[in-house]
Amino acid sequence: MQVTETLSEGLKRELKIDIPAGDLAAKLDAYMDDMKSKANIKGFRPGKVPVAHLKKMYGRQAMAEILSNTIQETSQKAIEERSERPALTPSIDLPDSEAEKILAGDADLSFKMAYDILPDFEIVDFSGIEIERPVVEIADEEVDERVNDIAQNNKPFEAKDGAAENGDRVTMAYLGKIDGEPFDGGADENGQLVLGSGQFIPGFEDQLVGVSAGDEKVVEVTFPEDYPAEHLAGKVAQFDVSVKEVSAPGEAAIDDEFAKSLGLESLDKLKEIIRGQIESQYGAMTRQRVKRQLLDALDEAYSFELPEALLQSEFDVVWKQVEDDMKRSEKTFEDEDTTEEAAREEYRKIAERRVRLGLVLSEIGEKNSIQVTEEEIQKALYDRIRQFPGQEQQVFDFYRNNQQALASLRAPIYEEKVVDYMLELAKVTDKTVTKEELEKLVAEEEDAA
């Protein structure tokens, strides 16, 4: 194998690799010898098939396999000997006309390999990074407010005589039709609806005000134009409603018995759980704010050339998302007071930031032996599976058979672990803020992003 460097410019590399035809022929002979001992061809005893006959039957197929393996092995060996780290899988240039000659054994294997290498840079001292962590203190009043909301949503209802009013619960059987034909999802034998809750199609609840148990009523409504079920969006529908019961709301006493009705042992336990949920909610917002500060500090600390292929790949992902979002919202660049050229320039900067920070985080993780465990990946996989009830096996098989998809689960876990490592070394100062102040900080960051 002869390796000649034909390009070394910035991060770009191009190599020319030559393999003599004789080396390929030797590999083909070894391949045929191995096949000869295993071949079972009609008219020949096992192990007695002439090599010339095997080459005639399988030589081209065998050479194609040898060619593919040789290109992979020699290209990998060339990179290892140069101690280089390609940013992406190298591209191989082997003209079809040359491949035909090589397969026929009439030419040396000569191909070009092009790739970008990863840049070298020094890791900054994290202890010099200063971060202000906004912390919200959870007031007892906020916990009590959440408990009260739960109580309001779990009011007891008692059957009553007379007409239904807003706030009453109507138990009913209904059948929805469009142009006289029932449609999927438009029927229920024991549907319950609290009037004024806004749970049904606009206009439906208003037409039930005044009904009593035993009443029959036809309710006519128009599905909103943006209704999720496309086959119903904008359609006029009639519902044949049979009222079974009208119930008036009572008051839920907020005490231990109320907590027990929710499956908990006491009111104190309910408050403890709610406090934990609020802390988790604000904790996620605090984490978002802290992480953004850290990444901004890293973005300011590093400036190095980026692998063009890696940058273009990231930009393509970002730009496709932009195009999909604009198509979905039916907007144009003019609607956003910009042009496609200006938008491309802006989103390329976003892609540059993502690639640069990705390389930095990866290097920090590698230099400090940060690993993602199999247990962590399995947990992420099962969390993902739970998002698709009824399709668990299909989702599991998809990730199990798709290494790229599995890597997409690993990447955010790895990133968070690297961030945690840096935060332990950085100067992090807590600052008590109100929930409104924290929400404003996060909203400003989302707007900037």
C-alpha positions as MATLAB code, in Angstrom:
seq = 'MQVTETLSEGLKRELKIDIPAGDLAAKLDAYMDDMKSKANIKGFRPGKVPVAHLKKMYGRQAMAEILSNTIQETSQKAIEERSERPALTPSIDLPDSEAEKILAGDADLSFKMAYDILPDFEIVDFSGIEIERPVVEIADEEVDERVNDIAQNNKPFEAKDGAAENGDRVTMAYLGKIDGEPFDGGADENGQLVLGSGQFIPGFEDQLVGVSAGDEKVVEVTFPEDYPAEHLAGKVAQFDVSVKEVSAPGEAAIDDEFAKSLGLESLDKLKEIIRGQIESQYGAMTRQRVKRQLLDALDEAYSFELPEALLQSEFDVVWKQVEDDMKRSEKTFEDEDTTEEAAREEYRKIAERRVRLGLVLSEIGEKNSIQVTEEEIQKALYDRIRQFPGQEQQVFDFYRNNQQALASLRAPIYEEKVVDYMLELAKVTDKTVTKEELEKLVAEEEDAA';
ca = [
       0.000    0.000    0.000;
       1.340    3.401   -1.031;
      -0.211    6.526    0.486;
       0.363    9.945   -1.074;
      -0.960   13.147    0.457;
      -2.465   15.248   -2.339;
      -4.070   17.964   -0.217;
      -3.369   19.442    3.208;
      -5.108   22.766    3.534;
      -6.464   23.894    6.912;
      -8.580   20.990    8.152;
      -9.006   19.480    4.681;
      -7.091   16.361    3.772;
      -6.940   14.291    0.598;
      -4.952   11.084    0.162;
      -4.248    8.911   -2.858;
      -3.934    5.233   -2.010;
      -2.458    2.678   -4.429;
      -2.697   -1.097   -4.075;
      -0.906   -3.245   -6.689;
      -3.088   -5.584   -8.746;
      -0.833   -8.402   -7.606;
      -1.873   -7.867   -3.983;
      -5.537   -8.068   -4.964;
      -4.869  -11.178   -7.025;
      -3.199  -12.813   -4.006;
      -6.238  -12.011   -1.884;
      -8.499  -13.474   -4.571;
      -6.433  -16.696   -4.660;
      -6.661  -17.015   -0.870;
     -10.417  -16.368   -1.076;
     -10.813  -19.064   -3.750;
      -8.709  -21.580   -1.803;
     -10.954  -21.078    1.187;
     -14.056  -21.386   -1.004;
     -12.706  -24.534   -2.643;
     -12.656  -26.380    0.691;
     -16.269  -25.419    1.357;
     -17.891  -25.363   -2.086;
     -20.548  -27.952   -2.885;
     -21.135  -27.787   -6.631;
     -23.038  -30.377   -8.635;
     -20.677  -32.573  -10.672;
     -17.689  -32.159   -8.339;
     -16.700  -33.911   -5.154;
     -16.408  -31.702   -2.054;
     -13.056  -29.919   -2.055;
     -12.274  -30.948   -5.648;
     -13.773  -28.029   -7.550;
     -11.052  -26.524   -9.800;
     -10.072  -23.005   -8.775;
     -10.417  -21.858  -12.391;
     -14.039  -23.018  -12.370;
     -14.707  -21.213   -9.095;
     -13.178  -18.023  -10.454;
     -15.348  -18.271  -13.532;
     -18.476  -18.648  -11.421;
     -17.701  -16.449   -8.426;
     -14.539  -14.490   -9.266;
     -16.221  -11.158   -9.994;
     -18.429  -11.382   -6.893;
     -15.428  -12.331   -4.750;
     -13.299   -9.518   -6.179;
     -16.063   -6.987   -5.466;
     -16.088   -8.083   -1.830;
     -12.283   -7.989   -1.659;
     -12.269   -4.535   -3.237;
     -14.773   -3.174   -0.713;
     -12.925   -4.669    2.258;
      -9.534   -3.498    0.987;
     -10.705    0.087    0.542;
     -12.161    0.113    4.059;
      -9.098   -1.495    5.663;
      -6.464    0.567    3.845;
      -8.263    3.888    4.322;
      -8.644    3.218    8.042;
      -5.006    2.143    8.322;
      -3.822    5.266    6.476;
      -5.678    7.528    8.907;
      -4.410    5.605   11.940;
      -0.819    5.863   10.740;
      -1.240    9.617   10.365;
      -2.813    9.862   13.857;
      -5.650   11.979   12.480;
      -9.280   12.213   13.607;
     -11.757   12.603   10.732;
     -14.759   14.793   11.530;
     -17.007   12.557    9.410;
     -16.624    9.332    7.456;
     -14.128   10.013    4.624;
     -15.487   10.156    1.075;
     -14.000    7.655   -1.379;
     -13.494    8.503   -5.048;
     -13.112    5.472   -7.301;
     -14.356    6.078  -10.875;
     -16.695    3.377  -12.191;
     -14.504    2.870  -15.254;
     -11.514    2.097  -13.030;
     -13.578   -0.195  -10.820;
     -14.495   -2.331  -13.829;
     -10.830   -2.799  -14.742;
      -9.933   -3.654  -11.146;
     -12.749   -6.187  -10.878;
     -11.446   -7.821  -14.043;
      -7.932   -7.927  -12.530;
      -6.534   -5.636  -15.231;
      -5.524   -2.645  -13.088;
      -4.054   -1.593   -9.756;
      -6.456   -0.310   -7.115;
      -5.990    3.444   -6.970;
      -8.483    5.663   -5.168;
      -8.698    9.050   -3.497;
      -9.932    9.649    0.032;
     -11.064   13.103    1.187;
     -11.970   14.165    4.723;
     -11.886   16.989    7.243;
      -9.958   16.470   10.457;
     -11.095   17.617   13.872;
      -9.356   20.809   15.064;
      -6.934   20.831   17.976;
      -7.598   23.257   20.833;
      -6.739   23.650   24.497;
      -9.368   23.161   27.214;
      -9.975   26.370   29.182;
      -9.813   26.556   32.968;
     -13.419   26.138   34.112;
     -12.713   27.729   37.471;
     -12.589   31.095   35.699;
     -16.172   30.800   34.461;
     -18.644   32.706   36.638;
     -22.328   31.712   36.603;
     -25.298   33.130   38.468;
     -27.864   30.473   39.328;
     -31.414   31.847   39.827;
     -33.207   29.998   42.622;
     -36.905   30.274   43.448;
     -37.964   29.701   47.047;
     -41.243   27.798   47.122;
     -43.785   29.599   49.318;
     -46.380   27.641   51.309;
     -49.047   29.779   49.618;
     -48.065   28.444   46.186;
     -48.315   24.862   47.406;
     -51.729   25.597   48.934;
     -52.844   27.173   45.665;
     -51.904   24.034   43.736;
     -53.733   21.862   46.283;
     -56.807   24.056   45.878;
     -56.617   23.685   42.085;
     -56.567   19.919   42.482;
     -59.553   20.113   44.822;
     -61.461   22.224   42.296;
     -60.775   19.636   39.598;
     -61.919   16.828   41.898;
     -65.140   18.301   43.226;
     -67.786   15.770   44.229;
     -70.961   15.883   42.114;
     -74.456   14.946   43.290;
     -77.423   14.244   41.004;
     -80.020   16.986   40.997;
     -83.449   17.612   39.569;
     -84.008   20.475   37.202;
     -82.106   22.218   34.430;
     -78.339   22.094   33.964;
     -76.364   25.265   34.649;
     -72.774   26.251   34.013;
     -70.608   24.316   36.451;
     -72.984   21.315   36.478;
     -71.876   17.955   35.151;
     -73.972   16.336   32.427;
     -73.781   12.582   31.919;
     -74.990   11.652   28.441;
     -74.947    9.317   25.474;
     -74.219   10.986   22.151;
     -73.670   10.115   18.503;
     -72.004   12.578   16.129;
     -72.812   12.714   12.416;
     -71.569   14.644    9.399;
     -73.950   14.779    6.455;
     -76.044   12.201    8.267;
     -73.189    9.668    8.586;
     -71.561    8.770   11.953;
     -67.826    9.494   12.159;
     -65.017    7.833   14.113;
     -64.576    9.149   17.642;
     -67.912   10.903   17.679;
     -69.821    8.583   19.988;
     -69.952    7.764   23.704;
     -72.488    5.907   25.851;
     -71.523    7.505   29.156;
     -69.794   10.767   28.357;
     -69.421   13.318   31.141;
     -69.026   17.031   30.577;
     -68.773   19.897   33.060;
     -70.573   22.801   31.433;
     -68.353   25.842   31.016;
     -65.129   23.826   31.181;
     -64.374   24.281   27.475;
     -63.527   20.587   27.050;
     -65.732   19.992   23.994;
     -66.014   21.651   20.614;
     -66.861   25.377   20.889;
     -70.621   25.834   21.113;
     -71.384   22.293   22.286;
     -71.555   23.044   25.999;
     -73.630   26.208   25.558;
     -76.413   24.205   23.908;
     -76.667   21.862   26.901;
     -77.393   24.635   29.380;
     -81.008   24.100   30.484;
     -81.294   20.362   29.716;
     -82.583   17.918   32.325;
     -82.219   14.192   32.886;
     -84.181   12.294   30.245;
     -84.038   15.063   27.635;
     -83.179   14.345   23.996;
     -81.424   17.098   22.055;
     -79.684   17.630   18.724;
     -76.570   19.769   19.112;
     -75.096   21.325   15.978;
     -71.518   22.613   15.961;
     -68.753   23.444   13.505;
     -65.322   21.940   14.065;
     -62.541   24.580   14.156;
     -60.483   24.968   10.970;
     -57.341   23.992   12.920;
     -58.905   20.916   14.535;
     -56.226   18.188   14.900;
     -58.295   15.558   13.044;
     -58.015   16.818    9.457;
     -61.076   14.872    8.254;
     -63.219   16.840   10.734;
     -61.607   20.297   10.543;
     -64.078   22.949    9.428;
     -66.958   20.454    9.104;
     -70.495   21.000   10.429;
     -71.632   18.146   12.694;
     -74.855   17.177   14.446;
     -74.820   15.273   17.744;
     -77.837   13.287   18.902;
     -77.644   13.713   22.679;
     -79.531   11.705   25.305;
     -79.143   13.223   28.794;
     -78.843   10.571   31.513;
     -78.074   12.696   34.559;
     -77.439   16.265   35.653;
     -75.236   16.696   38.731;
     -74.413   19.783   40.760;
     -70.910   20.375   42.123;
     -70.219   20.194   45.822;
     -67.248   21.427   47.790;
     -64.173   19.272   48.235;
     -62.918   19.470   51.806;
     -59.134   19.822   51.725;
     -58.160   17.368   54.442;
     -56.632   13.934   54.959;
     -59.750   12.248   53.584;
     -59.413   14.258   50.381;
     -55.764   13.161   50.074;
     -56.802    9.539   50.639;
     -59.340    9.826   47.810;
     -56.326   10.576   45.580;
     -54.493    7.481   46.820;
     -52.255    9.227   49.361;
     -52.051    8.659   53.098;
     -52.407   12.276   54.243;
     -52.746   15.931   53.243;
     -49.145   16.519   54.323;
     -48.004   13.856   51.857;
     -50.003   15.512   49.069;
     -48.367   18.859   49.843;
     -44.950   17.215   49.924;
     -45.478   15.748   46.459;
     -46.770   19.023   45.064;
     -43.814   20.925   46.524;
     -41.500   18.439   44.846;
     -43.283   18.935   41.518;
     -42.958   22.713   41.787;
     -39.285   22.431   42.703;
     -38.746   20.149   39.705;
     -40.513   22.615   37.420;
     -38.451   25.586   38.603;
     -35.344   23.411   38.766;
     -35.667   22.644   35.062;
     -35.970   26.360   34.301;
     -32.964   27.138   36.512;
     -30.990   24.413   34.768;
     -31.860   25.903   31.391;
     -30.666   29.329   32.509;
     -27.433   28.015   34.040;
     -26.616   25.841   31.042;
     -27.147   28.737   28.661;
     -24.725   30.900   30.642;
     -22.144   28.115   30.595;
     -22.468   27.537   26.849;
     -22.298   31.281   26.192;
     -19.064   31.430   28.212;
     -17.611   28.523   26.204;
     -18.685   30.141   22.949;
     -16.796   33.296   23.907;
     -13.729   31.339   25.044;
     -13.244   29.342   21.836;
     -12.591   30.409   18.281;
     -11.184   27.841   15.875;
     -11.673   26.625   12.325;
     -14.558   24.218   11.881;
     -14.644   21.138    9.632;
     -16.609   22.313    6.594;
     -18.364   18.973    6.014;
     -19.496   18.820    9.636;
     -20.660   22.434    9.535;
     -22.590   21.899    6.304;
     -24.249   18.793    7.721;
     -25.415   20.726   10.797;
     -26.584   23.675    8.716;
     -28.645   21.351    6.519;
     -30.426   20.042    9.627;
     -31.080   23.565   10.938;
     -32.234   24.900    7.567;
     -34.615   21.997    6.981;
     -36.241   22.764   10.329;
     -36.583   26.409    9.302;
     -38.209   25.469    5.998;
     -40.548   22.971    7.667;
     -41.605   25.555   10.265;
     -42.279   28.189    7.621;
     -44.254   25.749    5.504;
     -46.292   24.685    8.523;
     -47.048   28.288    9.510;
     -47.556   29.314    5.863;
     -45.127   32.221    6.248;
     -42.465   33.663    3.968;
     -39.142   35.357    4.678;
     -40.804   38.660    3.821;
     -43.365   38.006    6.575;
     -40.424   37.793    8.984;
     -38.935   41.071    7.677;
     -35.916   39.324    6.189;
     -34.691   37.629    3.020;
     -33.677   34.036    2.387;
     -30.052   35.112    1.962;
     -30.025   36.971    5.287;
     -31.812   34.084    7.017;
     -29.275   31.579    5.667;
     -26.436   33.720    6.996;
     -28.073   33.974   10.423;
     -28.817   30.267   10.698;
     -25.343   29.382    9.518;
     -24.045   31.260   12.572;
     -26.346   29.103   14.715;
     -24.953   25.984   13.028;
     -21.404   27.225   13.653;
     -22.154   27.713   17.354;
     -23.676   24.247   17.627;
     -20.743   22.559   15.908;
     -18.130   24.492   17.883;
     -19.796   23.805   21.235;
     -20.385   20.191   20.270;
     -16.680   19.724   19.553;
     -15.724   21.463   22.794;
     -18.094   19.382   24.933;
     -16.963   16.192   23.210;
     -13.301   17.014   23.815;
     -13.936   17.866   27.475;
     -15.824   14.622   27.968;
     -13.135   12.552   26.255;
     -10.240   14.204   28.099;
     -11.999   13.596   31.435;
     -13.209   10.046   30.714;
     -16.891   10.919   30.975;
     -18.991    7.935   29.948;
     -22.665    7.163   29.384;
     -23.584    3.855   30.981;
     -25.719    1.178   29.382;
     -28.231    1.631   32.212;
     -28.587    5.334   31.369;
     -29.219    4.559   27.701;
     -31.762    1.873   28.614;
     -33.605    4.323   30.874;
     -33.702    6.916   28.089;
     -34.969    4.249   25.698;
     -37.787    3.188   28.017;
     -38.715    6.839   28.647;
     -38.940    7.242   24.885;
     -41.013    4.087   24.483;
     -43.543    5.304   27.069;
     -44.286    8.270   24.803;
     -45.883    5.903   22.275;
     -48.554    3.860   24.066;
     -49.671    0.912   21.994;
     -46.539    1.047   19.819;
     -43.983    0.001   22.412;
     -42.591   -2.997   20.516;
     -42.251   -1.088   17.221;
     -40.390    1.767   18.941;
     -38.128   -0.666   20.794;
     -37.282   -2.539   17.572;
     -36.605    0.753   15.758;
     -33.976    1.849   18.273;
     -32.526   -1.632   18.694;
     -31.933   -1.943   14.941;
     -30.831    1.635   14.314;
     -27.487    2.631   15.802;
     -27.872    6.246   14.681;
     -31.205    6.526   16.482;
     -29.687    4.933   19.580;
     -26.848    7.455   19.409;
     -29.462   10.233   19.425;
     -30.518    8.999   22.886;
     -26.947    8.898   24.124;
     -25.930   12.377   22.922;
     -28.098   14.503   25.272;
     -27.185   12.311   28.263;
     -23.479   12.732   27.468;
     -23.902   16.489   27.045;
     -25.651   16.874   30.403;
     -22.941   14.858   32.166;
     -20.221   17.046   30.644;
     -22.152   20.163   31.695;
     -22.450   18.789   35.244;
     -18.685   18.174   35.313;
     -17.938   21.764   34.280;
     -20.442   23.253   36.725;
     -18.680   21.491   39.583;
     -15.498   23.405   38.704;
     -17.020   26.758   37.700;
     -17.856   29.583   40.123;
     -21.611   29.214   40.587;
     -23.382   31.764   42.772;
     -27.014   31.338   43.816;
     -29.380   34.288   43.540;
     -32.900   34.154   44.965;
     -35.506   35.325   42.457;
     -39.269   35.257   42.157;
     -40.925   32.766   39.824;
     -41.924   35.680   37.580;
     -38.302   36.821   37.321;
     -37.151   33.288   36.472;
     -39.863   32.882   33.859;
     -38.844   36.205   32.314;
     -35.166   35.162   32.155;
     -36.025   31.886   30.446;
     -38.447   33.595   28.051;
     -35.746   36.111   27.058;
     -33.335   33.268   26.341;
     -35.914   31.448   24.217;
     -36.593   34.635   22.253;
     -32.863   35.120   21.696;
     -32.496   31.493   20.583;
];
